[in-house]
Amino acid sequence: AMEEKALEIRRRALGSDHEQFTICLRNLGVAYLQQGMHAKALARLEEGLGITRRIHPERHSIEGRFLASIGSVYREQGELDEALGLQKKALRIYRKTVGPESLEVAGVLCQISGILEKQGKYEKAIEKYEESLAIYRGVHGNEHDQVAATLYALALCKEKAGDGGEASECVREAHRIYA
């Protein structure tokens, strides 16, 4: 379709081994994922991951983005163990390349939490949500939308774990932020 033609123009203009081309591949892969086109998403994301590893053999945050995106495809397909493994790899790369208190780390921790929650591993999920929340608070302060969104996710997980009181407190705090 049109996106594939645009990608081909980018490939001819930049060459296949150009970082901007890999970004185009990732964007297209994520767009396919959002449309539920998992096979096409995986093809573009895996192509971009391969190029990224070739042009950045020393590990790069872009590799983490690809791994996290591929993990999201597997999560959407219900392949939770595969998704979790990829998100954990992305987490290790982000911690090394952009730092342990970065937004990238916080985002992947939320993805890991969601997978653990789907697996019924609520206590582990809660730990990861709380770790992510601490990073978001450190970066954004206590009054940010991302803090509120993470509090909501944490509340839902705590509710599933049977801790309604703690869940209610998280929801109240999120409401204060949004108010």
C-alpha positions in Angstrom: 0.0 0.0 0.0 1.0 3.6 0.3 3.1 3.1 3.4 5.1 0.4 1.7 5.8 2.7 -1.3 6.9 5.5 1.0 9.2 3.0 2.8 10.7 2.0 -0.5 11.3 5.6 -1.5 13.1 6.1 1.9 15.2 3.0 1.3 16.3 4.3 -2.1 17.0 7.8 -0.7 18.9 6.8 2.4 20.0 3.3 1.8 19.0 0.2 3.9 21.8 0.7 6.5 20.7 4.2 7.6 19.4 4.9 11.1 16.6 7.0 9.7 15.5 4.1 7.6 15.3 1.8 10.6 13.1 4.4 12.4 10.8 4.3 9.4 10.7 0.5 9.6 9.8 0.7 13.3 7.1 3.3 12.8 5.5 1.2 10.1 5.8 -1.9 12.2 4.1 -0.1 15.1 1.4 1.2 12.8 0.8 -2.4 11.5 0.6 -3.6 15.2 -2.0 -1.0 16.0 -4.1 -2.2 13.0 -3.8 -5.8 14.2 -1.6 -6.8 11.3 0.8 -8.8 13.3 2.7 -10.7 10.6 3.4 -7.4 8.7 4.4 -5.7 12.0 6.8 -8.5 12.9 8.4 -8.5 9.4 9.1 -4.8 9.5 10.2 -4.8 13.1 12.5 -7.7 12.7 14.0 -6.2 9.5 14.7 -3.0 11.5 16.1 -4.9 14.4 18.6 -6.7 12.1 19.7 -3.5 10.5 20.0 -1.8 13.9 22.2 -4.6 15.2 24.4 -4.4 12.1 24.9 -0.6 12.3 25.1 -0.5 16.1 26.8 -3.8 17.2 27.7 -2.3 20.6 24.1 -2.1 21.7 22.0 1.0 21.2 18.7 2.3 22.6 17.1 1.9 19.2 17.6 -1.9 19.6 15.7 -1.6 22.8 12.8 0.1 21.0 12.7 -2.6 18.4 12.8 -5.4 21.0 10.0 -3.7 23.1 7.9 -3.3 19.9 8.4 -6.9 18.9 7.5 -7.9 22.4 4.3 -5.9 22.1 3.3 -7.9 19.0 3.9 -11.2 20.8 1.8 -9.9 23.8 -1.0 -9.0 21.4 -0.8 -12.5 19.9 -1.0 -14.0 23.5 2.5 -15.3 23.4 3.2 -13.9 26.8 6.5 -15.8 27.7 8.1 -14.7 24.4 6.8 -11.1 25.0 8.2 -11.0 28.5 11.6 -12.2 27.4 11.8 -9.5 24.7 10.7 -6.8 27.1 13.3 -7.9 29.6 16.0 -7.7 26.9 14.8 -4.2 26.1 14.9 -3.3 29.8 18.6 -4.5 30.0 19.5 -2.5 27.0 17.8 0.7 28.1 19.4 0.5 31.6 22.8 0.3 29.9 22.3 2.8 27.1 19.9 5.5 28.5 20.2 4.9 32.2 18.2 3.1 35.0 16.0 6.1 35.8 15.0 6.9 32.2 11.5 7.2 30.7 12.4 4.2 28.4 13.0 2.0 31.5 9.8 3.2 33.1 7.8 2.4 29.9 9.2 -1.1 29.5 8.6 -1.8 33.2 5.0 -0.9 32.6 4.9 -3.3 29.6 6.5 -6.1 31.8 3.9 -5.4 34.5 1.1 -5.8 32.1 2.4 -9.1 30.9 3.0 -10.4 34.4 -0.6 -9.3 35.3 -2.0 -11.2 32.3 -0.1 -14.2 33.5 -1.7 -13.8 36.9 1.6 -12.9 38.6 0.1 -10.0 40.5 2.7 -9.5 43.2 5.5 -9.4 40.6 3.5 -7.1 38.4 2.8 -4.7 41.3 6.6 -4.6 42.1 7.3 -3.5 38.5 4.5 -1.0 38.4 5.8 0.5 41.6 9.3 0.6 40.2 8.0 2.3 37.1 5.9 4.8 39.1 9.0 5.8 41.1 10.9 6.6 37.9 8.0 8.6 36.5 7.7 10.5 39.7 11.5 11.2 39.7 11.4 12.4 36.1 8.0 14.2 36.0 7.2 15.0 39.6 4.0 13.8 41.3 1.5 15.7 39.2 2.0 14.3 35.7 -0.5 12.4 33.5 2.0 9.5 33.2 2.1 9.2 37.0 -1.7 9.1 37.0 -1.9 6.5 34.3 0.5 4.3 36.1 -1.4 4.7 39.3 -4.5 3.5 37.5 -2.8 0.5 36.1 -1.3 -0.3 39.5 -4.8 0.1 41.1 -6.3 -2.4 38.6 -3.5 -4.9 39.4 -3.9 -4.4 43.1 -7.6 -5.0 42.8 -7.0 -8.3 40.9 -4.5 -9.3 43.7 -7.3 -8.8 46.2 -6.0 -5.5 47.8 -9.0 -3.3 47.2 -8.0 -0.8 49.9 -4.6 0.0 48.3 -6.3 0.0 44.9 -8.7 2.7 46.0 -5.9 4.8 47.3 -4.1 4.6 44.0 -7.3 5.6 42.2 -7.9 8.6 44.6 -4.3 9.8 44.0 -4.7 9.5 40.2 -8.0 11.5 40.4 -6.2 14.2 42.3 -3.6 14.5 39.5 -6.3 14.6 36.8 -8.4 17.1 38.7 
